[in-house]
Amino acid sequence: MLPDSKATNSRQLALKILREIDRKESYTDVALDRALQKSTLKPSDRSLCTELVYGIVRHQRTLDQLIDQLAKKTAQQQPPDLRRILHLGLYQLRYLNNIPPSAAVNTSVALAKENKLQRLSGVVNGILRQYIRKGETGDEPLTLPDDPLKKIAIAYSFPDWMIETWVKQWGEDTTQKLCHWFNQTPTLDIRLNPLKTGRETLESQLTKVGITVNPIPNFPHALRLQGKIGAIQTLPGFKEGNWTVQDSSAQLVSYLLDPQPGETIIDACAAPGGKTTQIGELMGDQGIIFACDRTLSRLRKVQQNAQRLELTSIKIVEGDSRHLPQFIDSADRVLVDVPCSGLGTLHRHPDIRWRQNPEQIQRLSILQQEILNEAARWVKPQGILVYATCTLNPLENEQIIEEFLTSHPYWKIEPPATEGIFAPFITASPWIQILPHQHDMDGFFMVKLKRNS
């Protein structure tokens, strides 16, 4: 029996989005948002479509391995839409507990027929039912290689080089825990604007519209939202500038910078402005913050965020932060939140795992070093610089700092306070490395540096 139209539409839209990701190399979040804005799907169907798209991109390598083992023809011989339809069916069977197996099979067969693959609908039916039969007999349908690194990479759906990097740094057990965390649906953290509202007031407003709100321990302005949230812009207090979306680990960076009222602060890589606006809030909007970026369109986002939050201390500066000599010796504090590979945010941006590679990261590390070297010239004697990334890669983190300190002997690391907000993150290392599976937040690296002369 064919599925009803509502069940088909969410999967049909998911297939359309996956097709755009493949053929136009669109980013997952961009393609999904664009499609959902034009759709008339009900909230439950929108949620299913979102789950399918993000889940399939996350688990793509595992699903491909299953198809290659269950199908008679190789990937190169299969039409692209057929493979994506099989992804949709297998993802529901393997990862979703609320979809009956019969519905996963029937909707996938229907998709094949509706997308000019009528003659291959039997192949879809056969492969999915073969997967179900293997599970019913107690066999694991997925066969993994003996090589321990490839086993982790295929089981959790990551590229080999990424697993190799993490295993070398933290070992197999930690790497598997990290991979498992990255494959979960992300939560949503927000940062309240203390210049406009209080935690209890905001919690009450959000709870009244049916959202579960939980404070994050030690973070004075952070709340975690759970449940069906819907469009961010329609939630209480957003348009009024009472809060903004920002993961709690990103919030920690500005606390490490510790900006003070009346100071001159430079944010070297400011767009889209999450940390820039937080700095303004922590300063009580007193002082001046130069928000730098080389792309004017991205700086407009900083302006929009500052205007919504009603912050007047932020001044935008268009330009490459490797070449801004006008700032030499002018800043009390500088934030260098550099462009990075983003490997700490793979749960939010699953396609990063397929887009990044060691060669790109090598180029990024050179850019990061150049930005840090220039930004260090902006800091006054005895001033502070914070270097931060949202990645988990020593080439972009520890090695950058070690090289910087070797070539800049008048700088030293200023360890964070061992109490308060930083207490859960203190280790033997002089920097802060947030591992998502340990701290339940985005992966981040940050270090506070002080200029001694």
TORKOL-4160 file (C-alpha; in steps of 0.2 Angstrom, whole numbers, padded with zeros to 4 digits, m for minus):
453
<pt num="1" X="0000" Y="0000" Z="0000"/>
<pt num="2" X="0007" Y="0017" Z="m0005"/>
<pt num="3" X="0010" Y="0030" Z="0009"/>
<pt num="4" X="m0002" Y="0045" Z="0011"/>
<pt num="5" X="0003" Y="0061" Z="0003"/>
<pt num="6" X="0009" Y="0069" Z="0020"/>
<pt num="7" X="0021" Y="0056" Z="0023"/>
<pt num="8" X="0028" Y="0057" Z="0005"/>
<pt num="9" X="0029" Y="0075" Z="0005"/>
<pt num="10" X="0042" Y="0077" Z="0019"/>
<pt num="11" X="0053" Y="0064" Z="0011"/>
<pt num="12" X="0051" Y="0071" Z="m0007"/>
<pt num="13" X="0057" Y="0088" Z="0000"/>
<pt num="14" X="0071" Y="0079" Z="0009"/>
<pt num="15" X="0076" Y="0071" Z="m0008"/>
<pt num="16" X="0075" Y="0088" Z="m0017"/>
<pt num="17" X="0086" Y="0096" Z="m0004"/>
<pt num="18" X="0099" Y="0082" Z="m0004"/>
<pt num="19" X="0099" Y="0083" Z="m0023"/>
<pt num="20" X="0103" Y="0102" Z="m0022"/>
<pt num="21" X="0117" Y="0098" Z="m0010"/>
<pt num="22" X="0125" Y="0085" Z="m0022"/>
<pt num="23" X="0123" Y="0095" Z="m0038"/>
<pt num="24" X="0125" Y="0113" Z="m0033"/>
<pt num="25" X="0137" Y="0109" Z="m0018"/>
<pt num="26" X="0125" Y="0119" Z="m0007"/>
<pt num="27" X="0128" Y="0119" Z="0012"/>
<pt num="28" X="0116" Y="0109" Z="0021"/>
<pt num="29" X="0108" Y="0122" Z="0032"/>
<pt num="30" X="0107" Y="0134" Z="0017"/>
<pt num="31" X="0098" Y="0122" Z="0006"/>
<pt num="32" X="0087" Y="0116" Z="0020"/>
<pt num="33" X="0082" Y="0134" Z="0025"/>
<pt num="34" X="0079" Y="0139" Z="0007"/>
<pt num="35" X="0067" Y="0124" Z="0004"/>
<pt num="36" X="0058" Y="0125" Z="0020"/>
<pt num="37" X="0054" Y="0144" Z="0018"/>
<pt num="38" X="0045" Y="0139" Z="0002"/>
<pt num="39" X="0036" Y="0124" Z="0008"/>
<pt num="40" X="0019" Y="0122" Z="0015"/>
<pt num="41" X="0023" Y="0107" Z="0026"/>
<pt num="42" X="0015" Y="0105" Z="0043"/>
<pt num="43" X="0027" Y="0107" Z="0058"/>
<pt num="44" X="0029" Y="0088" Z="0061"/>
<pt num="45" X="0033" Y="0085" Z="0043"/>
<pt num="46" X="0046" Y="0100" Z="0043"/>
<pt num="47" X="0054" Y="0092" Z="0058"/>
<pt num="48" X="0055" Y="0075" Z="0049"/>
<pt num="49" X="0062" Y="0083" Z="0033"/>
<pt num="50" X="0075" Y="0092" Z="0044"/>
<pt num="51" X="0080" Y="0076" Z="0053"/>
<pt num="52" X="0081" Y="0066" Z="0037"/>
<pt num="53" X="0092" Y="0079" Z="0028"/>
<pt num="54" X="0104" Y="0082" Z="0043"/>
<pt num="55" X="0105" Y="0064" Z="0048"/>
<pt num="56" X="0109" Y="0057" Z="0031"/>
<pt num="57" X="0123" Y="0070" Z="0028"/>
<pt num="58" X="0130" Y="0065" Z="0045"/>
<pt num="59" X="0129" Y="0046" Z="0042"/>
<pt num="60" X="0132" Y="0046" Z="0024"/>
<pt num="61" X="0148" Y="0035" Z="0024"/>
<pt num="62" X="0139" Y="0022" Z="0035"/>
<pt num="63" X="0124" Y="0022" Z="0023"/>
<pt num="64" X="0135" Y="0021" Z="0008"/>
<pt num="65" X="0144" Y="0006" Z="0016"/>
<pt num="66" X="0127" Y="m0003" Z="0019"/>
<pt num="67" X="0122" Y="0001" Z="0001"/>
<pt num="68" X="0138" Y="m0006" Z="m0006"/>
<pt num="69" X="0136" Y="m0022" Z="0004"/>
<pt num="70" X="0118" Y="m0025" Z="0000"/>
<pt num="71" X="0117" Y="m0019" Z="m0018"/>
<pt num="72" X="0123" Y="m0029" Z="m0033"/>
<pt num="73" X="0129" Y="m0014" Z="m0043"/>
<pt num="74" X="0143" Y="m0002" Z="m0037"/>
<pt num="75" X="0140" Y="0016" Z="m0033"/>
<pt num="76" X="0147" Y="0022" Z="m0050"/>
<pt num="77" X="0133" Y="0012" Z="m0059"/>
<pt num="78" X="0119" Y="0018" Z="m0048"/>
<pt num="79" X="0109" Y="0034" Z="m0053"/>
<pt num="80" X="0112" Y="0048" Z="m0040"/>
<pt num="81" X="0093" Y="0049" Z="m0035"/>
<pt num="82" X="0093" Y="0030" Z="m0032"/>
<pt num="83" X="0107" Y="0031" Z="m0019"/>
<pt num="84" X="0099" Y="0046" Z="m0011"/>
<pt num="85" X="0082" Y="0036" Z="m0010"/>
<pt num="86" X="0091" Y="0022" Z="m0002"/>
<pt num="87" X="0099" Y="0034" Z="0010"/>
<pt num="88" X="0082" Y="0040" Z="0015"/>
<pt num="89" X="0075" Y="0022" Z="0018"/>
<pt num="90" X="0090" Y="0015" Z="0027"/>
<pt num="91" X="0092" Y="0030" Z="0038"/>
<pt num="92" X="0074" Y="0028" Z="0044"/>
<pt num="93" X="0077" Y="0009" Z="0047"/>
<pt num="94" X="0093" Y="0011" Z="0056"/>
<pt num="95" X="0092" Y="0028" Z="0066"/>
<pt num="96" X="0074" Y="0032" Z="0068"/>
<pt num="97" X="0063" Y="0022" Z="0081"/>
<pt num="98" X="0047" Y="0031" Z="0077"/>
<pt num="99" X="0045" Y="0026" Z="0059"/>
<pt num="100" X="0038" Y="0008" Z="0056"/>
<pt num="101" X="0049" Y="m0002" Z="0045"/>
<pt num="102" X="0035" Y="m0004" Z="0033"/>
<pt num="103" X="0032" Y="0014" Z="0031"/>
<pt num="104" X="0051" Y="0017" Z="0028"/>
<pt num="105" X="0051" Y="0004" Z="0014"/>
<pt num="106" X="0034" Y="0009" Z="0006"/>
<pt num="107" X="0039" Y="0028" Z="0006"/>
<pt num="108" X="0056" Y="0024" Z="m0002"/>
<pt num="109" X="0048" Y="0013" Z="m0016"/>
<pt num="110" X="0035" Y="0027" Z="m0019"/>
<pt num="111" X="0049" Y="0040" Z="m0020"/>
<pt num="112" X="0058" Y="0029" Z="m0034"/>
<pt num="113" X="0042" Y="0028" Z="m0044"/>
<pt num="114" X="0038" Y="0047" Z="m0042"/>
<pt num="115" X="0056" Y="0052" Z="m0048"/>
<pt num="116" X="0057" Y="0042" Z="m0064"/>
<pt num="117" X="0065" Y="0027" Z="m0057"/>
<pt num="118" X="0050" Y="0015" Z="m0059"/>
<pt num="119" X="0060" Y="0001" Z="m0066"/>
<pt num="120" X="0072" Y="0002" Z="m0050"/>
<pt num="121" X="0058" Y="0003" Z="m0037"/>
<pt num="122" X="0060" Y="m0016" Z="m0035"/>
<pt num="123" X="0078" Y="m0014" Z="m0031"/>
<pt num="124" X="0074" Y="m0001" Z="m0018"/>
<pt num="125" X="0061" Y="m0013" Z="m0010"/>
<pt num="126" X="0074" Y="m0028" Z="m0011"/>
<pt num="127" X="0088" Y="m0019" Z="m0003"/>
<pt num="128" X="0078" Y="m0012" Z="0011"/>
<pt num="129" X="0069" Y="m0028" Z="0015"/>
<pt num="130" X="0086" Y="m0037" Z="0014"/>
<pt num="131" X="0092" Y="m0025" Z="0028"/>
<pt num="132" X="0076" Y="m0028" Z="0038"/>
<pt num="133" X="0079" Y="m0047" Z="0037"/>
<pt num="134" X="0097" Y="m0047" Z="0042"/>
<pt num="135" X="0091" Y="m0037" Z="0058"/>
<pt num="136" X="0077" Y="m0049" Z="0062"/>
<pt num="137" X="0089" Y="m0064" Z="0062"/>
<pt num="138" X="0101" Y="m0055" Z="0074"/>
<pt num="139" X="0114" Y="m0051" Z="0061"/>
<pt num="140" X="0122" Y="m0034" Z="0060"/>
<pt num="141" X="0119" Y="m0028" Z="0042"/>
<pt num="142" X="0135" Y="m0017" Z="0042"/>
<pt num="143" X="0151" Y="m0027" Z="0040"/>
<pt num="144" X="0166" Y="m0017" Z="0046"/>
<pt num="145" X="0184" Y="m0019" Z="0042"/>
<pt num="146" X="0198" Y="m0025" Z="0054"/>
<pt num="147" X="0208" Y="m0009" Z="0053"/>
<pt num="148" X="0204" Y="0000" Z="0069"/>
<pt num="149" X="0204" Y="0017" Z="0061"/>
<pt num="150" X="0193" Y="0013" Z="0046"/>
<pt num="151" X="0182" Y="0003" Z="0058"/>
<pt num="152" X="0178" Y="0019" Z="0068"/>
<pt num="153" X="0177" Y="0030" Z="0052"/>
<pt num="154" X="0164" Y="0019" Z="0044"/>
<pt num="155" X="0154" Y="0015" Z="0059"/>
<pt num="156" X="0152" Y="0033" Z="0064"/>
<pt num="157" X="0153" Y="0041" Z="0047"/>
<pt num="158" X="0169" Y="0051" Z="0046"/>
<pt num="159" X="0183" Y="0053" Z="0034"/>
<pt num="160" X="0199" Y="0043" Z="0038"/>
<pt num="161" X="0211" Y="0057" Z="0040"/>
<pt num="162" X="0199" Y="0065" Z="0054"/>
<pt num="163" X="0199" Y="0049" Z="0064"/>
<pt num="164" X="0218" Y="0047" Z="0062"/>
<pt num="165" X="0220" Y="0065" Z="0069"/>
<pt num="166" X="0209" Y="0062" Z="0084"/>
<pt num="167" X="0216" Y="0045" Z="0088"/>
<pt num="168" X="0233" Y="0052" Z="0087"/>
<pt num="169" X="0229" Y="0066" Z="0099"/>
<pt num="170" X="0217" Y="0057" Z="0111"/>
<pt num="171" X="0216" Y="0038" Z="0108"/>
<pt num="172" X="0202" Y="0027" Z="0101"/>
<pt num="173" X="0191" Y="0027" Z="0116"/>
<pt num="174" X="0189" Y="0046" Z="0117"/>
<pt num="175" X="0188" Y="0047" Z="0098"/>
<pt num="176" X="0173" Y="0036" Z="0098"/>
<pt num="177" X="0164" Y="0046" Z="0111"/>
<pt num="178" X="0168" Y="0061" Z="0101"/>
<pt num="179" X="0161" Y="0054" Z="0085"/>
<pt num="180" X="0145" Y="0048" Z="0094"/>
<pt num="181" X="0142" Y="0065" Z="0101"/>
<pt num="182" X="0144" Y="0074" Z="0085"/>
<pt num="183" X="0131" Y="0062" Z="0077"/>
<pt num="184" X="0118" Y="0068" Z="0089"/>
<pt num="185" X="0105" Y="0081" Z="0085"/>
<pt num="186" X="0112" Y="0098" Z="0092"/>
<pt num="187" X="0104" Y="0108" Z="0106"/>
<pt num="188" X="0101" Y="0127" Z="0105"/>
<pt num="189" X="0110" Y="0138" Z="0117"/>
<pt num="190" X="0105" Y="0157" Z="0119"/>
<pt num="191" X="0113" Y="0171" Z="0128"/>
<pt num="192" X="0102" Y="0184" Z="0136"/>
<pt num="193" X="0106" Y="0202" Z="0135"/>
<pt num="194" X="0109" Y="0208" Z="0153"/>
<pt num="195" X="0107" Y="0226" Z="0148"/>
<pt num="196" X="0089" Y="0223" Z="0143"/>
<pt num="197" X="0082" Y="0208" Z="0153"/>
<pt num="198" X="0085" Y="0195" Z="0167"/>
<pt num="199" X="0086" Y="0176" Z="0167"/>
<pt num="200" X="0070" Y="0173" Z="0177"/>
<pt num="201" X="0060" Y="0185" Z="0165"/>
<pt num="202" X="0067" Y="0177" Z="0150"/>
<pt num="203" X="0064" Y="0159" Z="0156"/>
<pt num="204" X="0046" Y="0164" Z="0160"/>
<pt num="205" X="0043" Y="0171" Z="0143"/>
<pt num="206" X="0050" Y="0156" Z="0134"/>
<pt num="207" X="0041" Y="0143" Z="0145"/>
<pt num="208" X="0024" Y="0151" Z="0142"/>
<pt num="209" X="0026" Y="0147" Z="0124"/>
<pt num="210" X="0029" Y="0129" Z="0127"/>
<pt num="211" X="0048" Y="0129" Z="0127"/>
<pt num="212" X="0059" Y="0119" Z="0139"/>
<pt num="213" X="0072" Y="0130" Z="0146"/>
<pt num="214" X="0087" Y="0125" Z="0156"/>
<pt num="215" X="0101" Y="0136" Z="0164"/>
<pt num="216" X="0119" Y="0130" Z="0160"/>
<pt num="217" X="0129" Y="0129" Z="0176"/>
<pt num="218" X="0142" Y="0142" Z="0179"/>
<pt num="219" X="0136" Y="0152" Z="0164"/>
<pt num="220" X="0127" Y="0168" Z="0170"/>
<pt num="221" X="0119" Y="0173" Z="0154"/>
<pt num="222" X="0116" Y="0156" Z="0145"/>
<pt num="223" X="0101" Y="0146" Z="0143"/>
<pt num="224" X="0098" Y="0129" Z="0134"/>
<pt num="225" X="0081" Y="0127" Z="0124"/>
<pt num="226" X="0074" Y="0110" Z="0121"/>
<pt num="227" X="0058" Y="0104" Z="0112"/>
<pt num="228" X="0050" Y="0110" Z="0096"/>
<pt num="229" X="0057" Y="0128" Z="0095"/>
<pt num="230" X="0051" Y="0134" Z="0078"/>
<pt num="231" X="0057" Y="0150" Z="0070"/>
<pt num="232" X="0069" Y="0159" Z="0081"/>
<pt num="233" X="0063" Y="0176" Z="0075"/>
<pt num="234" X="0046" Y="0173" Z="0082"/>
<pt num="235" X="0051" Y="0168" Z="0100"/>
<pt num="236" X="0047" Y="0181" Z="0114"/>
<pt num="237" X="0061" Y="0194" Z="0116"/>
<pt num="238" X="0071" Y="0190" Z="0100"/>
<pt num="239" X="0066" Y="0205" Z="0090"/>
<pt num="240" X="0067" Y="0216" Z="0105"/>
<pt num="241" X="0085" Y="0212" Z="0107"/>
<pt num="242" X="0083" Y="0203" Z="0124"/>
<pt num="243" X="0094" Y="0188" Z="0118"/>
<pt num="244" X="0104" Y="0180" Z="0104"/>
<pt num="245" X="0108" Y="0163" Z="0098"/>
<pt num="246" X="0126" Y="0158" Z="0104"/>
<pt num="247" X="0133" Y="0141" Z="0110"/>
<pt num="248" X="0139" Y="0141" Z="0128"/>
<pt num="249" X="0157" Y="0137" Z="0123"/>
<pt num="250" X="0157" Y="0152" Z="0111"/>
<pt num="251" X="0151" Y="0163" Z="0126"/>
<pt num="252" X="0166" Y="0157" Z="0136"/>
<pt num="253" X="0178" Y="0165" Z="0124"/>
<pt num="254" X="0172" Y="0183" Z="0129"/>
<pt num="255" X="0173" Y="0179" Z="0147"/>
<pt num="256" X="0191" Y="0174" Z="0145"/>
<pt num="257" X="0194" Y="0191" Z="0136"/>
<pt num="258" X="0187" Y="0199" Z="0151"/>
<pt num="259" X="0183" Y="0216" Z="0143"/>
<pt num="260" X="0181" Y="0231" Z="0155"/>
<pt num="261" X="0170" Y="0246" Z="0153"/>
<pt num="262" X="0179" Y="0261" Z="0145"/>
<pt num="263" X="0192" Y="0250" Z="0136"/>
<pt num="264" X="0196" Y="0249" Z="0118"/>
<pt num="265" X="0193" Y="0232" Z="0111"/>
<pt num="266" X="0197" Y="0225" Z="0093"/>
<pt num="267" X="0188" Y="0210" Z="0087"/>
<pt num="268" X="0199" Y="0204" Z="0072"/>
<pt num="269" X="0187" Y="0192" Z="0064"/>
<pt num="270" X="0171" Y="0199" Z="0070"/>
<pt num="271" X="0157" Y="0193" Z="0058"/>
<pt num="272" X="0143" Y="0188" Z="0061"/>
<pt num="273" X="0145" Y="0197" Z="0078"/>
<pt num="274" X="0141" Y="0184" Z="0091"/>
<pt num="275" X="0156" Y="0187" Z="0102"/>
<pt num="276" X="0157" Y="0206" Z="0097"/>
<pt num="277" X="0140" Y="0209" Z="0104"/>
<pt num="278" X="0144" Y="0199" Z="0119"/>
<pt num="279" X="0159" Y="0210" Z="0122"/>
<pt num="280" X="0148" Y="0225" Z="0121"/>
<pt num="281" X="0136" Y="0218" Z="0134"/>
<pt num="282" X="0150" Y="0213" Z="0146"/>
<pt num="283" X="0157" Y="0231" Z="0145"/>
<pt num="284" X="0140" Y="0238" Z="0148"/>
<pt num="285" X="0141" Y="0246" Z="0131"/>
<pt num="286" X="0154" Y="0258" Z="0138"/>
<pt num="287" X="0170" Y="0260" Z="0128"/>
<pt num="288" X="0173" Y="0256" Z="0110"/>
<pt num="289" X="0174" Y="0239" Z="0100"/>
<pt num="290" X="0181" Y="0239" Z="0083"/>
<pt num="291" X="0173" Y="0225" Z="0073"/>
<pt num="292" X="0184" Y="0220" Z="0059"/>
<pt num="293" X="0181" Y="0209" Z="0043"/>
<pt num="294" X="0186" Y="0209" Z="0025"/>
<pt num="295" X="0169" Y="0206" Z="0019"/>
<pt num="296" X="0156" Y="0220" Z="0019"/>
<pt num="297" X="0141" Y="0209" Z="0018"/>
<pt num="298" X="0147" Y="0199" Z="0033"/>
<pt num="299" X="0150" Y="0216" Z="0043"/>
<pt num="300" X="0132" Y="0220" Z="0039"/>
<pt num="301" X="0126" Y="0205" Z="0050"/>
<pt num="302" X="0137" Y="0213" Z="0064"/>
<pt num="303" X="0128" Y="0229" Z="0062"/>
<pt num="304" X="0111" Y="0221" Z="0062"/>
<pt num="305" X="0115" Y="0211" Z="0077"/>
<pt num="306" X="0121" Y="0226" Z="0086"/>
<pt num="307" X="0106" Y="0236" Z="0081"/>
<pt num="308" X="0094" Y="0223" Z="0087"/>
<pt num="309" X="0103" Y="0222" Z="0104"/>
<pt num="310" X="0104" Y="0241" Z="0105"/>
<pt num="311" X="0123" Y="0242" Z="0107"/>
<pt num="312" X="0131" Y="0258" Z="0102"/>
<pt num="313" X="0149" Y="0254" Z="0106"/>
<pt num="314" X="0153" Y="0244" Z="0091"/>
<pt num="315" X="0161" Y="0252" Z="0076"/>
<pt num="316" X="0164" Y="0241" Z="0060"/>
<pt num="317" X="0180" Y="0241" Z="0050"/>
<pt num="318" X="0181" Y="0234" Z="0033"/>
<pt num="319" X="0198" Y="0226" Z="0029"/>
<pt num="320" X="0209" Y="0212" Z="0030"/>
<pt num="321" X="0215" Y="0209" Z="0048"/>
<pt num="322" X="0233" Y="0204" Z="0042"/>
<pt num="323" X="0235" Y="0222" Z="0035"/>
<pt num="324" X="0227" Y="0235" Z="0047"/>
<pt num="325" X="0242" Y="0245" Z="0053"/>
<pt num="326" X="0231" Y="0259" Z="0060"/>
<pt num="327" X="0228" Y="0249" Z="0075"/>
<pt num="328" X="0246" Y="0247" Z="0081"/>
<pt num="329" X="0248" Y="0249" Z="0100"/>
<pt num="330" X="0230" Y="0255" Z="0102"/>
<pt num="331" X="0220" Y="0241" Z="0110"/>
<pt num="332" X="0218" Y="0236" Z="0128"/>
<pt num="333" X="0212" Y="0219" Z="0122"/>
<pt num="334" X="0211" Y="0210" Z="0106"/>
<pt num="335" X="0200" Y="0195" Z="0101"/>
<pt num="336" X="0207" Y="0184" Z="0087"/>
<pt num="337" X="0193" Y="0171" Z="0084"/>
<pt num="338" X="0201" Y="0165" Z="0068"/>
<pt num="339" X="0193" Y="0157" Z="0052"/>
<pt num="340" X="0196" Y="0138" Z="0056"/>
<pt num="341" X="0191" Y="0121" Z="0050"/>
<pt num="342" X="0176" Y="0121" Z="0062"/>
<pt num="343" X="0179" Y="0103" Z="0067"/>
<pt num="344" X="0171" Y="0107" Z="0084"/>
<pt num="345" X="0154" Y="0110" Z="0076"/>
<pt num="346" X="0151" Y="0095" Z="0066"/>
<pt num="347" X="0135" Y="0091" Z="0074"/>
<pt num="348" X="0128" Y="0108" Z="0068"/>
<pt num="349" X="0137" Y="0108" Z="0052"/>
<pt num="350" X="0138" Y="0090" Z="0046"/>
<pt num="351" X="0144" Y="0093" Z="0029"/>
<pt num="352" X="0161" Y="0101" Z="0036"/>
<pt num="353" X="0167" Y="0083" Z="0038"/>
<pt num="354" X="0165" Y="0080" Z="0020"/>
<pt num="355" X="0171" Y="0097" Z="0014"/>
<pt num="356" X="0187" Y="0099" Z="0024"/>
<pt num="357" X="0203" Y="0090" Z="0021"/>
<pt num="358" X="0221" Y="0091" Z="0027"/>
<pt num="359" X="0227" Y="0102" Z="0013"/>
<pt num="360" X="0214" Y="0115" Z="0016"/>
<pt num="361" X="0218" Y="0115" Z="0035"/>
<pt num="362" X="0236" Y="0117" Z="0031"/>
<pt num="363" X="0232" Y="0133" Z="0021"/>
<pt num="364" X="0220" Y="0139" Z="0036"/>
<pt num="365" X="0234" Y="0137" Z="0048"/>
<pt num="366" X="0245" Y="0149" Z="0038"/>
<pt num="367" X="0231" Y="0162" Z="0038"/>
<pt num="368" X="0228" Y="0160" Z="0056"/>
<pt num="369" X="0247" Y="0163" Z="0060"/>
<pt num="370" X="0247" Y="0178" Z="0049"/>
<pt num="371" X="0231" Y="0185" Z="0058"/>
<pt num="372" X="0238" Y="0182" Z="0075"/>
<pt num="373" X="0255" Y="0190" Z="0071"/>
<pt num="374" X="0247" Y="0206" Z="0065"/>
<pt num="375" X="0234" Y="0207" Z="0078"/>
<pt num="376" X="0247" Y="0205" Z="0092"/>
<pt num="377" X="0254" Y="0222" Z="0086"/>
<pt num="378" X="0238" Y="0230" Z="0090"/>
<pt num="379" X="0239" Y="0227" Z="0109"/>
<pt num="380" X="0246" Y="0240" Z="0121"/>
<pt num="381" X="0260" Y="0235" Z="0133"/>
<pt num="382" X="0253" Y="0224" Z="0147"/>
<pt num="383" X="0237" Y="0222" Z="0136"/>
<pt num="384" X="0228" Y="0205" Z="0133"/>
<pt num="385" X="0225" Y="0195" Z="0117"/>
<pt num="386" X="0213" Y="0180" Z="0116"/>
<pt num="387" X="0216" Y="0167" Z="0102"/>
<pt num="388" X="0201" Y="0156" Z="0099"/>
<pt num="389" X="0195" Y="0143" Z="0086"/>
<pt num="390" X="0180" Y="0131" Z="0085"/>
<pt num="391" X="0190" Y="0117" Z="0079"/>
<pt num="392" X="0198" Y="0101" Z="0086"/>
<pt num="393" X="0215" Y="0101" Z="0077"/>
<pt num="394" X="0232" Y="0104" Z="0085"/>
<pt num="395" X="0238" Y="0111" Z="0069"/>
<pt num="396" X="0226" Y="0126" Z="0071"/>
<pt num="397" X="0227" Y="0127" Z="0090"/>
<pt num="398" X="0242" Y="0121" Z="0101"/>
<pt num="399" X="0254" Y="0122" Z="0087"/>
<pt num="400" X="0249" Y="0140" Z="0082"/>
<pt num="401" X="0252" Y="0146" Z="0100"/>
<pt num="402" X="0268" Y="0137" Z="0102"/>
<pt num="403" X="0275" Y="0144" Z="0086"/>
<pt num="404" X="0269" Y="0162" Z="0091"/>
<pt num="405" X="0277" Y="0161" Z="0108"/>
<pt num="406" X="0293" Y="0155" Z="0101"/>
<pt num="407" X="0294" Y="0170" Z="0089"/>
<pt num="408" X="0287" Y="0183" Z="0102"/>
<pt num="409" X="0297" Y="0181" Z="0118"/>
<pt num="410" X="0288" Y="0196" Z="0126"/>
<pt num="411" X="0272" Y="0187" Z="0126"/>
<pt num="412" X="0266" Y="0174" Z="0139"/>
<pt num="413" X="0251" Y="0164" Z="0142"/>
<pt num="414" X="0239" Y="0171" Z="0156"/>
<pt num="415" X="0231" Y="0155" Z="0164"/>
<pt num="416" X="0212" Y="0157" Z="0167"/>
<pt num="417" X="0205" Y="0159" Z="0184"/>
<pt num="418" X="0203" Y="0142" Z="0193"/>
<pt num="419" X="0186" Y="0146" Z="0200"/>
<pt num="420" X="0169" Y="0152" Z="0193"/>
<pt num="421" X="0164" Y="0150" Z="0175"/>
<pt num="422" X="0181" Y="0142" Z="0170"/>
<pt num="423" X="0182" Y="0129" Z="0184"/>
<pt num="424" X="0175" Y="0114" Z="0174"/>
<pt num="425" X="0188" Y="0117" Z="0160"/>
<pt num="426" X="0204" Y="0118" Z="0170"/>
<pt num="427" X="0217" Y="0105" Z="0165"/>
<pt num="428" X="0236" Y="0104" Z="0166"/>
<pt num="429" X="0237" Y="0113" Z="0150"/>
<pt num="430" X="0238" Y="0132" Z="0150"/>
<pt num="431" X="0224" Y="0134" Z="0137"/>
<pt num="432" X="0206" Y="0129" Z="0137"/>
<pt num="433" X="0201" Y="0114" Z="0126"/>
<pt num="434" X="0183" Y="0110" Z="0126"/>
<pt num="435" X="0179" Y="0092" Z="0121"/>
<pt num="436" X="0160" Y="0091" Z="0116"/>
<pt num="437" X="0157" Y="0074" Z="0124"/>
<pt num="438" X="0165" Y="0079" Z="0140"/>
<pt num="439" X="0157" Y="0096" Z="0142"/>
<pt num="440" X="0141" Y="0094" Z="0131"/>
<pt num="441" X="0144" Y="0110" Z="0120"/>
<pt num="442" X="0153" Y="0114" Z="0104"/>
<pt num="443" X="0172" Y="0110" Z="0103"/>
<pt num="444" X="0183" Y="0125" Z="0106"/>
<pt num="445" X="0201" Y="0130" Z="0109"/>
<pt num="446" X="0205" Y="0146" Z="0118"/>
<pt num="447" X="0220" Y="0154" Z="0126"/>
<pt num="448" X="0223" Y="0171" Z="0134"/>
<pt num="449" X="0240" Y="0179" Z="0130"/>
<pt num="450" X="0248" Y="0195" Z="0139"/>
<pt num="451" X="0260" Y="0207" Z="0131"/>
<pt num="452" X="0274" Y="0211" Z="0144"/>
<pt num="453" X="0282" Y="0225" Z="0135"/>
